[in-house]
Amino acid sequence: MGRIVFIFFVFGFFLYICSSLLVPVCMGTVFAILFFPLQEYLEKKKFPSLLAATLISSCVSLLGLLPFVLLILWGVQSGLEQLSHLNSNGTSIEQGGELIENLINSQGVQTLIERITSVFPLQHADLLTMIKKSALTIGLKSANILGNFVTQLPYWMMSIVIMVLSFYFFLLDGRKLIFFMYRHSFFNTNQTAVFMKNVAVMCRSVILAAVISGFVQSVVFTTTCMFAGVANFALIGFVIFLFSFIPLIGSMPVTFGIAIYQILVGNKVPGLVLLIMAIIVSVLDNLIRPVVLKGAGNLHPLLGFIAAFGGLQALGFTGIFLGPILAGIFISLIEILTQEQNS
């Protein structure tokens, strides 16, 4: 009994020490599972395990993670520049920015305000003030979020380094880890094989499908914005790419919001084109994911939505990926235990 208590104490103390690094280590594990078939392919082609793991981790870091990090940094910088015109204390409504003024002074919004004031006991000037204050509050909150992200850049850089190192070593020692799990698993050999297959399937479904779908949505709508003459189209593409990771909702708030804004400010033809493209982009997400997954993941959309938002709140941005993966693993464990009881 004392030995078990001591083992749990050491294990708990180890987790406490490494708690701040568990999330990047888990993301490195997910990437290792995603690219482990490529590791096996290179080893079959007579590549040494060390060389294969080095090539894969280097290529993924340079061609995938590095451009993504640079894109995030550029997006944060562009967002701060767009919000820099807002008053730092939020007291000056008249300096709300060109975007807010153009939207409020547009014919569509003015007509909508007149209809609201005719139905509800509100003055035209009071409603305008409420709209401006709300827009300023949203802008200032966004600026605070971006500013906090900038202050946490050292932590994010360290997390990326830990993730890359975990990715490399899990690729290199993947077979040892698999053997360890088979040897010390709570389930029998067949159940362990099914469980590990389901874990790989969930990692592939959440990461690969989300990235490909988000990239296609971002490119398609950003290209349309560029030809429609919409300003800051590159920043729009960055925001669409981030929003595409959210289950169910996806990039619809961004794409439809931009299209409706263009219509309200009087750019009806570009707005209608963007509205049609927003519908196409929302359909693309439902077409691309099944093609990429090919039935790989059976996670219910509602559960994926809850898991993604719960992971976002608990773990930050990486929780958008880890939340649905953990939810899928939980369902897999329930299915294994249910089949065991039925048999």
Secondary structure, DSSP 4 states (H G I P E B T S, - for coil): -HHHHHHHHHHHHHHHHTGGGHHHHHHHHHHHHHHHHHHHHHHHTT--HHHHHHHHHHHHIIIIIHHHHHHHHHHHHHHHHHHTTS-TTS--STTS-HHHHHHHTSHHHHHHHHHHHHHSS--HHHHHHHHHHHHHHHHHHHHHHHHHHHHTHHHHHHHHHHHHHHHHHHHHTHHHHHHHHHHH-SS-HHHHHHHHHHHHHHHIIIIIHHHHHHHHHHHHHHHHHHHHT-TTHHHHHHHHHHHTTSTTTTTHHHHHHHHHHHHHTT-HHHHHHHHHHHHHHHHHHHHHHHHHHSS-----HHHHHHHHHHHHHHH-TTHHHHHHHHHHHHHHHHHHHHHHHH-
